[in-house]
Amino acid sequence: MQWNVVEVEGGRIVLPNGCPLLYPELEYHRDETGEENWRYKSRKGWVKLYGAKLVENLVQALSRIDMSQTLLRLRARGLHPVLLEHDAAAFVVLDKDVDVAQELVRQEFCRSPEWLPDLPLDAEVSVGERYS
């Protein structure tokens, strides 16, 4: 089943880059009370995959893909991160290159991914201490 930019396929949610989120025997299930939900099999039996948890897992996975693609584009332009967090990166550049690098980083982090072109993104870019 296609679900926007991901595909649900036999216990896997396949992300736009082809990597799967694995949920063994993932299925959409209706229980005896009529409640419908996603569930997957664990060593201890069936586990409900609540909507909020599924959405959180998807958002984090998609964010990771976008962050990786952004960093690869910046690397191709000569900017190499020296520190990474889940939603931030730090770069060291020469003083004379700060303004250009700052604008390039802002543009790339605000660029929507090809696999979700209408996604509005924004970024904050700041400059730390400068040394001569």
Backbone as XML, in Angstrom:
<?xml version="1.0"?>
<chain id="A" units="angstrom">
  <residue number="1" name="MET">
    <atom name="N" x="0.846" y="-1.173" z="0.000"/>
    <atom name="CA" x="0.000" y="0.000" z="0.000"/>
    <atom name="C" x="0.891" y="1.236" z="0.000"/>
  </residue>
  <residue number="2" name="GLN">
    <atom name="N" x="0.643" y="2.171" z="-0.871"/>
    <atom name="CA" x="1.381" y="3.422" z="-0.920"/>
    <atom name="C" x="0.756" y="4.387" z="0.087"/>
  </residue>
  <residue number="3" name="TRP">
    <atom name="N" x="1.593" y="4.986" z="0.949"/>
    <atom name="CA" x="1.112" y="5.930" z="1.950"/>
    <atom name="C" x="1.958" y="7.177" z="1.823"/>
  </residue>
  <residue number="4" name="ASN">
    <atom name="N" x="1.517" y="8.097" z="0.975"/>
    <atom name="CA" x="2.241" y="9.310" z="0.623"/>
    <atom name="C" x="3.621" y="8.933" z="0.083"/>
  </residue>
  <residue number="5" name="VAL">
    <atom name="N" x="4.711" y="9.303" z="0.781"/>
    <atom name="CA" x="6.055" y="9.042" z="0.241"/>
    <atom name="C" x="6.633" y="7.705" z="0.680"/>
  </residue>
  <residue number="6" name="VAL">
    <atom name="N" x="5.896" y="6.943" z="1.484"/>
    <atom name="CA" x="6.377" y="5.634" z="1.927"/>
    <atom name="C" x="5.447" y="4.549" z="1.402"/>
  </residue>
  <residue number="7" name="GLU">
    <atom name="N" x="5.969" y="3.321" z="1.392"/>
    <atom name="CA" x="5.177" y="2.185" z="0.949"/>
    <atom name="C" x="5.167" y="1.138" z="2.057"/>
  </residue>
  <residue number="8" name="VAL">
    <atom name="N" x="3.986" y="0.668" z="2.401"/>
    <atom name="CA" x="3.847" y="-0.398" z="3.389"/>
    <atom name="C" x="3.851" y="-1.697" z="2.612"/>
  </residue>
  <residue number="9" name="GLU">
    <atom name="N" x="4.813" y="-2.550" z="2.951"/>
    <atom name="CA" x="5.030" y="-3.756" z="2.152"/>
    <atom name="C" x="5.490" y="-4.895" z="3.055"/>
  </residue>
  <residue number="10" name="GLY">
    <atom name="N" x="4.619" y="-5.808" z="3.368"/>
    <atom name="CA" x="4.968" y="-7.022" z="4.100"/>
    <atom name="C" x="5.817" y="-6.841" z="5.341"/>
  </residue>
  <residue number="11" name="GLY">
    <atom name="N" x="5.331" y="-6.119" z="6.318"/>
    <atom name="CA" x="6.069" y="-5.964" z="7.568"/>
    <atom name="C" x="7.140" y="-4.903" z="7.527"/>
  </residue>
  <residue number="12" name="ARG">
    <atom name="N" x="7.144" y="-4.131" z="6.461"/>
    <atom name="CA" x="8.154" y="-3.078" z="6.327"/>
    <atom name="C" x="7.479" y="-1.804" z="5.854"/>
  </residue>
  <residue number="13" name="ILE">
    <atom name="N" x="7.994" y="-0.702" z="6.318"/>
    <atom name="CA" x="7.593" y="0.588" z="5.772"/>
    <atom name="C" x="8.814" y="1.088" z="5.026"/>
  </residue>
  <residue number="14" name="VAL">
    <atom name="N" x="8.727" y="1.117" z="3.710"/>
    <atom name="CA" x="9.873" y="1.451" z="2.869"/>
    <atom name="C" x="9.918" y="2.969" z="2.674"/>
  </residue>
  <residue number="15" name="LEU">
    <atom name="N" x="11.042" y="3.548" z="3.059"/>
    <atom name="CA" x="11.247" y="4.993" z="2.992"/>
    <atom name="C" x="11.661" y="5.412" z="1.589"/>
  </residue>
  <residue number="16" name="PRO">
    <atom name="N" x="11.616" y="6.713" z="1.284"/>
    <atom name="CA" x="11.955" y="7.175" z="-0.069"/>
    <atom name="C" x="13.353" y="6.785" z="-0.556"/>
  </residue>
  <residue number="17" name="ASN">
    <atom name="N" x="14.288" y="6.557" z="0.363"/>
    <atom name="CA" x="15.640" y="6.164" z="-0.048"/>
    <atom name="C" x="15.792" y="4.653" z="-0.165"/>
  </residue>
  <residue number="18" name="GLY">
    <atom name="N" x="14.693" y="3.909" z="0.018"/>
    <atom name="CA" x="14.720" y="2.456" z="-0.111"/>
    <atom name="C" x="14.968" y="1.719" z="1.192"/>
  </residue>
  <residue number="19" name="CYS">
    <atom name="N" x="15.364" y="2.414" z="2.234"/>
    <atom name="CA" x="15.594" y="1.768" z="3.531"/>
    <atom name="C" x="14.252" y="1.480" z="4.202"/>
  </residue>
  <residue number="20" name="PRO">
    <atom name="N" x="14.144" y="0.336" z="4.864"/>
    <atom name="CA" x="12.877" y="0.012" z="5.510"/>
    <atom name="C" x="12.882" y="0.273" z="7.016"/>
  </residue>
  <residue number="21" name="LEU">
    <atom name="N" x="11.719" y="0.623" z="7.533"/>
    <atom name="CA" x="11.472" y="0.525" z="8.968"/>
    <atom name="C" x="10.835" y="-0.849" z="9.131"/>
  </residue>
  <residue number="22" name="LEU">
    <atom name="N" x="11.406" y="-1.674" z="9.987"/>
    <atom name="CA" x="10.949" y="-3.060" z="10.095"/>
    <atom name="C" x="9.963" y="-3.248" z="11.243"/>
  </residue>
  <residue number="23" name="TYR">
    <atom name="N" x="8.832" y="-3.804" z="10.917"/>
    <atom name="CA" x="7.815" y="-4.194" z="11.874"/>
    <atom name="C" x="7.382" y="-5.600" z="11.473"/>
  </residue>
  <residue number="24" name="PRO">
    <atom name="N" x="7.923" y="-6.628" z="12.134"/>
    <atom name="CA" x="7.622" y="-8.003" z="11.724"/>
    <atom name="C" x="6.123" y="-8.285" z="11.645"/>
  </residue>
  <residue number="25" name="GLU">
    <atom name="N" x="5.706" y="-8.823" z="10.519"/>
    <atom name="CA" x="4.324" y="-9.204" z="10.263"/>
    <atom name="C" x="3.355" y="-8.031" z="10.445"/>
  </residue>
  <residue number="26" name="LEU">
    <atom name="N" x="3.791" y="-6.841" z="10.075"/>
    <atom name="CA" x="2.952" y="-5.650" z="10.181"/>
    <atom name="C" x="1.636" y="-5.865" z="9.446"/>
  </residue>
  <residue number="27" name="GLU">
    <atom name="N" x="0.547" y="-5.500" z="10.119"/>
    <atom name="CA" x="-0.755" y="-5.619" z="9.481"/>
    <atom name="C" x="-1.722" y="-4.607" z="10.065"/>
  </residue>
  <residue number="28" name="TYR">
    <atom name="N" x="-2.700" y="-4.239" z="9.253"/>
    <atom name="CA" x="-3.796" y="-3.416" z="9.720"/>
    <atom name="C" x="-4.863" y="-4.379" z="10.203"/>
  </residue>
  <residue number="29" name="HIS">
    <atom name="N" x="-5.262" y="-4.255" z="11.465"/>
    <atom name="CA" x="-6.072" y="-5.288" z="12.112"/>
    <atom name="C" x="-7.335" y="-4.680" z="12.726"/>
  </residue>
  <residue number="30" name="ARG">
    <atom name="N" x="-8.418" y="-5.455" z="12.676"/>
    <atom name="CA" x="-9.645" y="-5.091" z="13.384"/>
    <atom name="C" x="-9.835" y="-6.115" z="14.491"/>
  </residue>
  <residue number="31" name="ASP">
    <atom name="N" x="-9.847" y="-5.638" z="15.742"/>
    <atom name="CA" x="-9.987" y="-6.578" z="16.857"/>
    <atom name="C" x="-11.456" y="-6.924" z="17.096"/>
  </residue>
  <residue number="32" name="GLU">
    <atom name="N" x="-11.707" y="-7.752" z="18.119"/>
    <atom name="CA" x="-13.056" y="-8.248" z="18.392"/>
    <atom name="C" x="-14.037" y="-7.142" z="18.766"/>
  </residue>
  <residue number="33" name="THR">
    <atom name="N" x="-13.540" y="-5.983" z="19.223"/>
    <atom name="CA" x="-14.432" y="-4.864" z="19.556"/>
    <atom name="C" x="-14.714" y="-3.975" z="18.349"/>
  </residue>
  <residue number="34" name="GLY">
    <atom name="N" x="-14.046" y="-4.263" z="17.238"/>
    <atom name="CA" x="-14.220" y="-3.456" z="16.026"/>
    <atom name="C" x="-13.174" y="-2.362" z="15.872"/>
  </residue>
  <residue number="35" name="GLU">
    <atom name="N" x="-12.311" y="-2.223" z="16.877"/>
    <atom name="CA" x="-11.262" y="-1.199" z="16.801"/>
    <atom name="C" x="-10.232" y="-1.606" z="15.742"/>
  </residue>
  <residue number="36" name="GLU">
    <atom name="N" x="-9.837" y="-0.641" z="14.923"/>
    <atom name="CA" x="-8.843" y="-0.898" z="13.877"/>
    <atom name="C" x="-7.529" y="-0.230" z="14.251"/>
  </residue>
  <residue number="37" name="ASN">
    <atom name="N" x="-6.447" y="-0.946" z="14.029"/>
    <atom name="CA" x="-5.130" y="-0.375" z="14.292"/>
    <atom name="C" x="-4.060" y="-1.188" z="13.577"/>
  </residue>
  <residue number="38" name="TRP">
    <atom name="N" x="-2.885" y="-0.605" z="13.504"/>
    <atom name="CA" x="-1.724" y="-1.330" z="12.999"/>
    <atom name="C" x="-1.153" y="-2.140" z="14.154"/>
  </residue>
  <residue number="39" name="ARG">
    <atom name="N" x="-0.633" y="-3.299" z="13.835"/>
    <atom name="CA" x="0.028" y="-4.101" z="14.853"/>
    <atom name="C" x="1.154" y="-4.882" z="14.193"/>
  </residue>
  <residue number="40" name="TYR">
    <atom name="N" x="2.110" y="-5.320" z="15.014"/>
    <atom name="CA" x="3.206" y="-6.146" z="14.528"/>
    <atom name="C" x="3.535" y="-7.186" z="15.578"/>
  </residue>
  <residue number="41" name="LYS">
    <atom name="N" x="4.253" y="-8.201" z="15.157"/>
    <atom name="CA" x="4.548" y="-9.327" z="16.030"/>
    <atom name="C" x="5.908" y="-9.126" z="16.701"/>
  </residue>
  <residue number="42" name="SER">
    <atom name="N" x="5.922" y="-9.323" z="18.015"/>
    <atom name="CA" x="7.170" y="-9.294" z="18.767"/>
    <atom name="C" x="7.373" y="-10.669" z="19.406"/>
  </residue>
  <residue number="43" name="ARG">
    <atom name="N" x="8.459" y="-10.818" z="20.116"/>
    <atom name="CA" x="8.703" y="-12.102" z="20.800"/>
    <atom name="C" x="7.623" y="-12.398" z="21.828"/>
  </residue>
  <residue number="44" name="LYS">
    <atom name="N" x="6.972" y="-11.349" z="22.332"/>
    <atom name="CA" x="5.948" y="-11.523" z="23.369"/>
    <atom name="C" x="4.534" y="-11.525" z="22.802"/>
  </residue>
  <residue number="45" name="GLY">
    <atom name="N" x="4.395" y="-11.528" z="21.496"/>
    <atom name="CA" x="3.068" y="-11.533" z="20.881"/>
    <atom name="C" x="2.822" y="-10.261" z="20.085"/>
  </residue>
  <residue number="46" name="TRP">
    <atom name="N" x="1.567" y="-10.004" z="19.784"/>
    <atom name="CA" x="1.190" y="-8.849" z="18.973"/>
    <atom name="C" x="1.303" y="-7.559" z="19.772"/>
  </residue>
  <residue number="47" name="VAL">
    <atom name="N" x="1.810" y="-6.536" z="19.121"/>
    <atom name="CA" x="1.971" y="-5.214" z="19.736"/>
    <atom name="C" x="1.247" y="-4.194" z="18.866"/>
  </residue>
  <residue number="48" name="LYS">
    <atom name="N" x="0.397" y="-3.383" z="19.502"/>
    <atom name="CA" x="-0.275" y="-2.316" z="18.761"/>
    <atom name="C" x="0.751" y="-1.237" z="18.403"/>
  </residue>
  <residue number="49" name="LEU">
    <atom name="N" x="0.648" y="-0.766" z="17.199"/>
    <atom name="CA" x="1.489" y="0.333" z="16.754"/>
    <atom name="C" x="0.578" y="1.554" z="16.684"/>
  </residue>
  <residue number="50" name="TYR">
    <atom name="N" x="0.532" y="2.286" z="17.789"/>
    <atom name="CA" x="-0.354" y="3.436" z="17.878"/>
    <atom name="C" x="0.025" y="4.493" z="16.857"/>
  </residue>
  <residue number="51" name="GLY">
    <atom name="N" x="-0.973" y="5.216" z="16.381"/>
    <atom name="CA" x="-0.772" y="6.224" z="15.344"/>
    <atom name="C" x="0.319" y="7.220" z="15.678"/>
  </residue>
  <residue number="52" name="ALA">
    <atom name="N" x="0.331" y="7.724" z="16.905"/>
    <atom name="CA" x="1.323" y="8.731" z="17.289"/>
    <atom name="C" x="2.737" y="8.156" z="17.238"/>
  </residue>
  <residue number="53" name="LYS">
    <atom name="N" x="2.895" y="6.921" z="17.687"/>
    <atom name="CA" x="4.225" y="6.294" z="17.655"/>
    <atom name="C" x="4.672" y="6.030" z="16.219"/>
  </residue>
  <residue number="54" name="LEU">
    <atom name="N" x="3.771" y="5.573" z="15.391"/>
    <atom name="CA" x="4.086" y="5.327" z="13.987"/>
    <atom name="C" x="4.478" y="6.638" z="13.302"/>
  </residue>
  <residue number="55" name="VAL">
    <atom name="N" x="3.706" y="7.684" z="13.524"/>
    <atom name="CA" x="4.012" y="8.982" z="12.913"/>
    <atom name="C" x="5.351" y="9.510" z="13.423"/>
  </residue>
  <residue number="56" name="GLU">
    <atom name="N" x="5.607" y="9.379" z="14.725"/>
    <atom name="CA" x="6.893" y="9.830" z="15.281"/>
    <atom name="C" x="8.059" y="9.069" z="14.643"/>
  </residue>
  <residue number="57" name="ASN">
    <atom name="N" x="7.935" y="7.764" z="14.526"/>
    <atom name="CA" x="8.994" y="6.964" z="13.903"/>
    <atom name="C" x="9.216" y="7.383" z="12.451"/>
  </residue>
  <residue number="58" name="LEU">
    <atom name="N" x="8.134" y="7.613" z="11.724"/>
    <atom name="CA" x="8.239" y="8.024" z="10.324"/>
    <atom name="C" x="8.876" y="9.402" z="10.189"/>
  </residue>
  <residue number="59" name="VAL">
    <atom name="N" x="8.428" y="10.349" z="11.005"/>
    <atom name="CA" x="8.975" y="11.711" z="10.932"/>
    <atom name="C" x="10.465" y="11.698" z="11.234"/>
  </residue>
  <residue number="60" name="GLN">
    <atom name="N" x="10.880" y="10.953" z="12.239"/>
    <atom name="CA" x="12.305" y="10.880" z="12.569"/>
    <atom name="C" x="13.097" y="10.229" z="11.445"/>
  </residue>
  <residue number="61" name="ALA">
    <atom name="N" x="12.571" y="9.186" z="10.852"/>
    <atom name="CA" x="13.276" y="8.507" z="9.755"/>
    <atom name="C" x="13.373" y="9.412" z="8.531"/>
  </residue>
  <residue number="62" name="LEU">
    <atom name="N" x="12.275" y="10.078" z="8.185"/>
    <atom name="CA" x="12.284" y="10.975" z="7.025"/>
    <atom name="C" x="13.191" y="12.179" z="7.275"/>
  </residue>
  <residue number="63" name="SER">
    <atom name="N" x="13.200" y="12.674" z="8.493"/>
    <atom name="CA" x="14.087" y="13.784" z="8.848"/>
    <atom name="C" x="15.548" y="13.376" z="8.705"/>
  </residue>
  <residue number="64" name="ARG">
    <atom name="N" x="15.855" y="12.156" z="9.110"/>
    <atom name="CA" x="17.222" y="11.639" z="8.990"/>
    <atom name="C" x="17.647" y="11.567" z="7.527"/>
  </residue>
  <residue number="65" name="ILE">
    <atom name="N" x="16.753" y="11.140" z="6.658"/>
    <atom name="CA" x="17.059" y="11.079" z="5.225"/>
    <atom name="C" x="17.313" y="12.481" z="4.686"/>
  </residue>
  <residue number="66" name="ASP">
    <atom name="N" x="16.422" y="13.416" z="5.023"/>
    <atom name="CA" x="16.588" y="14.794" z="4.538"/>
    <atom name="C" x="17.889" y="15.398" z="5.047"/>
  </residue>
  <residue number="67" name="MET">
    <atom name="N" x="18.190" y="15.198" z="6.323"/>
    <atom name="CA" x="19.432" y="15.734" z="6.908"/>
    <atom name="C" x="20.644" y="15.152" z="6.180"/>
  </residue>
  <residue number="68" name="SER">
    <atom name="N" x="20.641" y="13.866" z="5.919"/>
    <atom name="CA" x="21.769" y="13.222" z="5.222"/>
    <atom name="C" x="21.944" y="13.777" z="3.818"/>
  </residue>
  <residue number="69" name="GLN">
    <atom name="N" x="20.837" y="13.932" z="3.102"/>
    <atom name="CA" x="20.922" y="14.453" z="1.742"/>
    <atom name="C" x="21.414" y="15.899" z="1.734"/>
  </residue>
  <residue number="70" name="THR">
    <atom name="N" x="20.976" y="16.681" z="2.705"/>
    <atom name="CA" x="21.430" y="18.067" z="2.825"/>
    <atom name="C" x="22.930" y="18.116" z="3.099"/>
  </residue>
  <residue number="71" name="LEU">
    <atom name="N" x="23.391" y="17.291" z="4.022"/>
    <atom name="CA" x="24.822" y="17.281" z="4.360"/>
    <atom name="C" x="25.671" y="16.818" z="3.183"/>
  </residue>
  <residue number="72" name="LEU">
    <atom name="N" x="25.168" y="15.885" z="2.392"/>
    <atom name="CA" x="25.907" y="15.447" z="1.203"/>
    <atom name="C" x="26.017" y="16.577" z="0.173"/>
  </residue>
  <residue number="73" name="ARG">
    <atom name="N" x="24.941" y="17.350" z="0.009"/>
    <atom name="CA" x="25.002" y="18.491" z="-0.911"/>
    <atom name="C" x="25.995" y="19.534" z="-0.419"/>
  </residue>
  <residue number="74" name="LEU">
    <atom name="N" x="25.999" y="19.795" z="0.881"/>
    <atom name="CA" x="26.936" y="20.774" z="1.440"/>
    <atom name="C" x="28.374" y="20.271" z="1.320"/>
  </residue>
  <residue number="75" name="ARG">
    <atom name="N" x="28.571" y="18.999" z="1.540"/>
    <atom name="CA" x="29.913" y="18.414" z="1.406"/>
    <atom name="C" x="30.419" y="18.557" z="-0.028"/>
  </residue>
  <residue number="76" name="ALA">
    <atom name="N" x="29.534" y="18.349" z="-0.986"/>
    <atom name="CA" x="29.917" y="18.497" z="-2.393"/>
    <atom name="C" x="30.306" y="19.937" z="-2.718"/>
  </residue>
  <residue number="77" name="ARG">
    <atom name="N" x="29.820" y="20.878" z="-1.908"/>
    <atom name="CA" x="30.152" y="22.293" z="-2.094"/>
    <atom name="C" x="31.337" y="22.717" z="-1.230"/>
  </residue>
  <residue number="78" name="GLY">
    <atom name="N" x="31.986" y="21.755" z="-0.563"/>
    <atom name="CA" x="33.194" y="22.042" z="0.194"/>
    <atom name="C" x="33.004" y="22.328" z="1.669"/>
  </residue>
  <residue number="79" name="LEU">
    <atom name="N" x="31.779" y="22.177" z="2.180"/>
    <atom name="CA" x="31.527" y="22.389" z="3.611"/>
    <atom name="C" x="31.398" y="21.036" z="4.296"/>
  </residue>
  <residue number="80" name="HIS">
    <atom name="N" x="32.270" y="20.783" z="5.243"/>
    <atom name="CA" x="32.298" y="19.505" z="5.945"/>
    <atom name="C" x="31.898" y="19.726" z="7.401"/>
  </residue>
  <residue number="81" name="PRO">
    <atom name="N" x="30.866" y="19.047" z="7.883"/>
    <atom name="CA" x="30.445" y="19.248" z="9.274"/>
    <atom name="C" x="31.493" y="18.723" z="10.249"/>
  </residue>
  <residue number="82" name="VAL">
    <atom name="N" x="31.659" y="19.461" z="11.345"/>
    <atom name="CA" x="32.577" y="19.022" z="12.400"/>
    <atom name="C" x="31.815" y="18.516" z="13.624"/>
  </residue>
  <residue number="83" name="LEU">
    <atom name="N" x="30.506" y="18.755" z="13.638"/>
    <atom name="CA" x="29.664" y="18.309" z="14.739"/>
    <atom name="C" x="28.253" y="18.106" z="14.202"/>
  </residue>
  <residue number="84" name="LEU">
    <atom name="N" x="27.644" y="16.991" z="14.561"/>
    <atom name="CA" x="26.275" y="16.706" z="14.134"/>
    <atom name="C" x="25.414" y="16.367" z="15.340"/>
  </residue>
  <residue number="85" name="GLU">
    <atom name="N" x="24.179" y="16.839" z="15.295"/>
    <atom name="CA" x="23.143" y="16.426" z="16.229"/>
    <atom name="C" x="21.991" y="15.929" z="15.372"/>
  </residue>
  <residue number="86" name="HIS">
    <atom name="N" x="20.929" y="15.479" z="15.992"/>
    <atom name="CA" x="19.817" y="14.939" z="15.200"/>
    <atom name="C" x="19.192" y="15.984" z="14.289"/>
  </residue>
  <residue number="87" name="ASP">
    <atom name="N" x="19.271" y="17.253" z="14.643"/>
    <atom name="CA" x="18.655" y="18.286" z="13.799"/>
    <atom name="C" x="19.552" y="19.520" z="13.641"/>
  </residue>
  <residue number="88" name="ALA">
    <atom name="N" x="20.844" y="19.341" z="13.796"/>
    <atom name="CA" x="21.769" y="20.473" z="13.700"/>
    <atom name="C" x="23.137" y="19.999" z="13.228"/>
  </residue>
  <residue number="89" name="ALA">
    <atom name="N" x="23.862" y="20.934" z="12.644"/>
    <atom name="CA" x="25.226" y="20.654" z="12.194"/>
    <atom name="C" x="26.075" y="21.890" z="12.446"/>
  </residue>
  <residue number="90" name="ALA">
    <atom name="N" x="27.354" y="21.678" z="12.692"/>
    <atom name="CA" x="28.295" y="22.783" z="12.881"/>
    <atom name="C" x="29.411" y="22.652" z="11.855"/>
  </residue>
  <residue number="91" name="PHE">
    <atom name="N" x="29.830" y="23.787" z="11.337"/>
    <atom name="CA" x="30.882" y="23.840" z="10.326"/>
    <atom name="C" x="31.932" y="24.845" z="10.775"/>
  </residue>
  <residue number="92" name="VAL">
    <atom name="N" x="33.169" y="24.598" z="10.407"/>
    <atom name="CA" x="34.250" y="25.553" z="10.649"/>
    <atom name="C" x="34.697" y="26.045" z="9.285"/>
  </residue>
  <residue number="93" name="VAL">
    <atom name="N" x="34.665" y="27.371" z="9.122"/>
    <atom name="CA" x="35.089" y="27.973" z="7.862"/>
    <atom name="C" x="36.020" y="29.146" z="8.157"/>
  </residue>
  <residue number="94" name="LEU">
    <atom name="N" x="36.761" y="29.528" z="7.163"/>
    <atom name="CA" x="37.630" y="30.689" z="7.300"/>
    <atom name="C" x="36.786" y="31.941" z="7.502"/>
  </residue>
  <residue number="95" name="ASP">
    <atom name="N" x="37.319" y="32.895" z="8.227"/>
    <atom name="CA" x="36.619" y="34.134" z="8.511"/>
    <atom name="C" x="36.094" y="34.796" z="7.242"/>
  </residue>
  <residue number="96" name="LYS">
    <atom name="N" x="36.900" y="34.796" z="6.208"/>
    <atom name="CA" x="36.513" y="35.456" z="4.958"/>
    <atom name="C" x="35.365" y="34.742" z="4.244"/>
  </residue>
  <residue number="97" name="ASP">
    <atom name="N" x="35.086" y="33.494" z="4.612"/>
    <atom name="CA" x="34.054" y="32.701" z="3.953"/>
    <atom name="C" x="32.759" y="32.585" z="4.761"/>
  </residue>
  <residue number="98" name="VAL">
    <atom name="N" x="32.708" y="33.222" z="5.927"/>
    <atom name="CA" x="31.570" y="33.035" z="6.836"/>
    <atom name="C" x="30.248" y="33.436" z="6.188"/>
  </residue>
  <residue number="99" name="ASP">
    <atom name="N" x="30.182" y="34.600" z="5.588"/>
    <atom name="CA" x="28.902" y="35.072" z="5.040"/>
    <atom name="C" x="28.386" y="34.160" z="3.930"/>
  </residue>
  <residue number="100" name="VAL">
    <atom name="N" x="29.268" y="33.757" z="3.028"/>
    <atom name="CA" x="28.874" y="32.878" z="1.926"/>
    <atom name="C" x="28.454" y="31.509" z="2.478"/>
  </residue>
  <residue number="101" name="ALA">
    <atom name="N" x="29.232" y="30.973" z="3.400"/>
    <atom name="CA" x="28.917" y="29.664" z="3.982"/>
    <atom name="C" x="27.600" y="29.706" z="4.743"/>
  </residue>
  <residue number="102" name="GLN">
    <atom name="N" x="27.369" y="30.770" z="5.483"/>
    <atom name="CA" x="26.135" y="30.905" z="6.255"/>
    <atom name="C" x="24.916" y="30.897" z="5.326"/>
  </residue>
  <residue number="103" name="GLU">
    <atom name="N" x="24.992" y="31.622" z="4.227"/>
    <atom name="CA" x="23.872" y="31.669" z="3.284"/>
    <atom name="C" x="23.687" y="30.321" z="2.583"/>
  </residue>
  <residue number="104" name="LEU">
    <atom name="N" x="24.771" y="29.659" z="2.218"/>
    <atom name="CA" x="24.687" y="28.355" z="1.569"/>
    <atom name="C" x="24.046" y="27.321" z="2.502"/>
  </residue>
  <residue number="105" name="VAL">
    <atom name="N" x="24.460" y="27.304" z="3.753"/>
    <atom name="CA" x="23.897" y="26.366" z="4.734"/>
    <atom name="C" x="22.408" y="26.644" z="4.913"/>
  </residue>
  <residue number="106" name="ARG">
    <atom name="N" x="22.035" y="27.910" z="5.031"/>
    <atom name="CA" x="20.620" y="28.253" z="5.186"/>
    <atom name="C" x="19.811" y="27.794" z="3.974"/>
  </residue>
  <residue number="107" name="GLN">
    <atom name="N" x="20.296" y="28.065" z="2.774"/>
    <atom name="CA" x="19.582" y="27.667" z="1.558"/>
    <atom name="C" x="19.407" y="26.153" z="1.473"/>
  </residue>
  <residue number="108" name="GLU">
    <atom name="N" x="20.464" y="25.422" z="1.762"/>
    <atom name="CA" x="20.389" y="23.959" z="1.644"/>
    <atom name="C" x="19.471" y="23.340" z="2.694"/>
  </residue>
  <residue number="109" name="PHE">
    <atom name="N" x="19.490" y="23.861" z="3.920"/>
    <atom name="CA" x="18.617" y="23.302" z="4.949"/>
    <atom name="C" x="17.161" y="23.702" z="4.750"/>
  </residue>
  <residue number="110" name="CYS">
    <atom name="N" x="16.898" y="24.750" z="3.976"/>
    <atom name="CA" x="15.524" y="25.172" z="3.673"/>
    <atom name="C" x="15.000" y="24.525" z="2.392"/>
  </residue>
  <residue number="111" name="ARG">
    <atom name="N" x="15.840" y="23.822" z="1.691"/>
    <atom name="CA" x="15.460" y="23.189" z="0.422"/>
    <atom name="C" x="14.615" y="21.945" z="0.681"/>
  </residue>
  <residue number="112" name="SER">
    <atom name="N" x="13.457" y="21.875" z="0.041"/>
    <atom name="CA" x="12.584" y="20.711" z="0.199"/>
    <atom name="C" x="13.205" y="19.507" z="-0.501"/>
  </residue>
  <residue number="113" name="PRO">
    <atom name="N" x="13.065" y="18.325" z="0.087"/>
    <atom name="CA" x="13.616" y="17.134" z="-0.566"/>
    <atom name="C" x="12.856" y="16.824" z="-1.858"/>
  </residue>
  <residue number="114" name="GLU">
    <atom name="N" x="13.533" y="16.204" z="-2.795"/>
    <atom name="CA" x="12.903" y="15.852" z="-4.079"/>
    <atom name="C" x="11.701" y="14.942" z="-3.882"/>
  </residue>
  <residue number="115" name="TRP">
    <atom name="N" x="11.746" y="14.087" z="-2.885"/>
    <atom name="CA" x="10.681" y="13.121" z="-2.667"/>
    <atom name="C" x="9.479" y="13.720" z="-1.929"/>
  </residue>
  <residue number="116" name="LEU">
    <atom name="N" x="9.574" y="14.987" z="-1.498"/>
    <atom name="CA" x="8.450" y="15.680" z="-0.881"/>
    <atom name="C" x="8.587" y="17.174" z="-1.196"/>
  </residue>
  <residue number="117" name="PRO">
    <atom name="N" x="8.421" y="17.525" z="-2.477"/>
    <atom name="CA" x="8.761" y="18.871" z="-2.946"/>
    <atom name="C" x="7.925" y="20.011" z="-2.368"/>
  </residue>
  <residue number="118" name="ASP">
    <atom name="N" x="6.751" y="19.729" z="-1.843"/>
    <atom name="CA" x="5.906" y="20.794" z="-1.287"/>
    <atom name="C" x="6.111" y="20.988" z="0.214"/>
  </residue>
  <residue number="119" name="LEU">
    <atom name="N" x="7.072" y="20.275" z="0.794"/>
    <atom name="CA" x="7.328" y="20.383" z="2.228"/>
    <atom name="C" x="7.998" y="21.721" z="2.536"/>
  </residue>
  <residue number="120" name="PRO">
    <atom name="N" x="7.335" y="22.582" z="3.314"/>
    <atom name="CA" x="7.976" y="23.854" z="3.663"/>
    <atom name="C" x="8.984" y="23.641" z="4.795"/>
  </residue>
  <residue number="121" name="LEU">
    <atom name="N" x="10.218" y="23.999" z="4.544"/>
    <atom name="CA" x="11.269" y="23.857" z="5.554"/>
    <atom name="C" x="11.848" y="25.221" z="5.876"/>
  </residue>
  <residue number="122" name="ASP">
    <atom name="N" x="12.319" y="25.365" z="7.095"/>
    <atom name="CA" x="12.989" y="26.588" z="7.512"/>
    <atom name="C" x="14.182" y="26.181" z="8.359"/>
  </residue>
  <residue number="123" name="ALA">
    <atom name="N" x="15.126" y="27.079" z="8.496"/>
    <atom name="CA" x="16.325" y="26.779" z="9.274"/>
    <atom name="C" x="16.842" y="28.045" z="9.926"/>
  </residue>
  <residue number="124" name="GLU">
    <atom name="N" x="17.440" y="27.871" z="11.076"/>
    <atom name="CA" x="18.146" y="28.958" z="11.747"/>
    <atom name="C" x="19.628" y="28.692" z="11.597"/>
  </residue>
  <residue number="125" name="VAL">
    <atom name="N" x="20.355" y="29.704" z="11.187"/>
    <atom name="CA" x="21.802" y="29.578" z="11.037"/>
    <atom name="C" x="22.440" y="30.683" z="11.857"/>
  </residue>
  <residue number="126" name="SER">
    <atom name="N" x="23.382" y="30.318" z="12.698"/>
    <atom name="CA" x="24.068" y="31.324" z="13.510"/>
    <atom name="C" x="25.566" y="31.137" z="13.378"/>
  </residue>
  <residue number="127" name="VAL">
    <atom name="N" x="26.276" y="32.182" z="13.718"/>
    <atom name="CA" x="27.732" y="32.182" z="13.633"/>
    <atom name="C" x="28.291" y="32.323" z="15.045"/>
  </residue>
  <residue number="128" name="GLY">
    <atom name="N" x="29.247" y="31.455" z="15.357"/>
    <atom name="CA" x="29.880" y="31.513" z="16.665"/>
    <atom name="C" x="31.041" y="32.492" z="16.672"/>
  </residue>
  <residue number="129" name="GLU">
    <atom name="N" x="31.885" y="32.354" z="17.666"/>
    <atom name="CA" x="33.048" y="33.260" z="17.793"/>
    <atom name="C" x="33.940" y="33.172" z="16.581"/>
  </residue>
  <residue number="130" name="ARG">
    <atom name="N" x="34.478" y="34.317" z="16.234"/>
    <atom name="CA" x="35.433" y="34.382" z="15.136"/>
    <atom name="C" x="36.808" y="34.602" z="15.738"/>
  </residue>
  <residue number="131" name="TYR">
    <atom name="N" x="37.781" y="33.932" z="15.177"/>
    <atom name="CA" x="39.168" y="34.072" z="15.622"/>
    <atom name="C" x="39.997" y="34.572" z="14.464"/>
  </residue>
  <residue number="132" name="SER">
    <atom name="N" x="40.953" y="35.438" z="14.751"/>
    <atom name="CA" x="41.804" y="35.912" z="13.671"/>
    <atom name="C" x="43.104" y="35.144" z="13.643"/>
  </residue>
</chain>
